[in-house]
Each structure stands twice: as structure tokens, then as C-alpha cells.
Amino acid sequence: MARTYTGTYTKIPSGYMGQLVDWPEVVTEGKTLEQCREMLQDALREMIVAYRQQGKELPVGRALLEQIPVEV
């Protein structure tokens, strides 16, 4: 069964930080955005393995993000 999780990426001094909205414990950093994406996918796979070994329920996923404009 395939699930979809929503990642967010933030520019930081050392490159990028990636984190899953649906599963905030899955977080990583990379020098480039592409490296950060790859590392986030790897961290997600590892977290899934750890949760299954511990008999924990996986988060559902499928968060929806929306940018909301505002005048400042």
C-alpha cells in the first residue's frame, strides 16, 4: 500500500532542512534541496521500519498545505 506524506523545506545557513508535516519526527538536513529530499525519503523509510518493529501505527499522511496571502 502506498501512502503520501507532505514535506516542507526551509533554507538554512548550511543548506536546507526538510521535515514531514504529517510526521514531524521525520526531519533531516542537506546541502542542496535535492540532497535534502533524498535524505528525507531515506529518513521516512527508516522511521517506517522502526515503527513497524515496535508495532506502532503509521501516521495517515495526506496533509494539505495552502499558502495564504496577506497585505502587510
N, C-alpha and C positions, 0 to 999 in steps of 0.2 A: 504494500500500500504506500503510495506517495503522499507526502504532506508538504505544505508550503509554509515557510516561515519568512517573516519580514525583517530584513536587515537595515540598519541605519549606519551611516558612515560620517565621521566627524574628522575634519582636518585638524591635526595636532602638530606641534613643533617637530616631532620625529617622523611624521608621515600621516597615517590615518588610523583611527580607532573604529572598529566595527563591532556592533552589538545587535542581538536579535531583540526585537520589540516584544515578541511573544514569549521569549525565554531569556530574560535579562542576564542570567548567569553565564550565557554563552557570549563571551567578549574576547576580542583579540586586537592586535595592532600589526600594521605592516608599513613598510617604507613607501609603497605605492598603493593606489586604490586597488589595482588588480591583485597584488600580493595580499592585501587585507581581505579581499573577497575570498581568495583561495584558502587563507588561514581560517576565516570564519566558517567556511564549509567544512574544513577539517575539524575544527573545534566542535561544530554541531554533530558531526559523525561520532566523535569521541564521547560527547555528552549522551547521545542516544545509547551507545554501548554501555556506558556507566549506569544510566537509568534502568536499562533492561536487566543488567546484572543485579541491581538492587531491588528489582521488582517494582519500580516506581512507574507511575502513569506518565506518559509523554504529554507535554503541553499540546493543545489542539492546533494552534497556529492560525494562519489566515487573518492576521491583523490588517486593518485598512488604515493607511496614513493619508492625511489630507493637509495640504498647505492652505492656510487661511490668511488672506491679505488683510492688512490693517494700515490706515494712514497714521503716520507718526510725525 
